[in-house]
Amino acid sequence: MYVTASRDGNLAIRCLRTATLWKVIPLEKLTQPDMEVMCLKLSLHGYVVVMIRNSSKFFTFVFSINGD
């Protein structure tokens, strides 16, 4: 599996072999024009970690692909 982030505010989790969309996680912070994704990771344990920054702050979001 792999994860991507887009300007429309969604994190998309896809199957690596088939590129089939598995899950979409909405993240409204991504739609703000001054936000920049610094780090986007998918762990072996099923967690998505997103680090975003703007000119003055850093934000860290952790999501579980199981919905936690």
Order of alpha helices (4+ residues) and beta strands (2+ residues): beta-beta-beta-beta-beta-beta
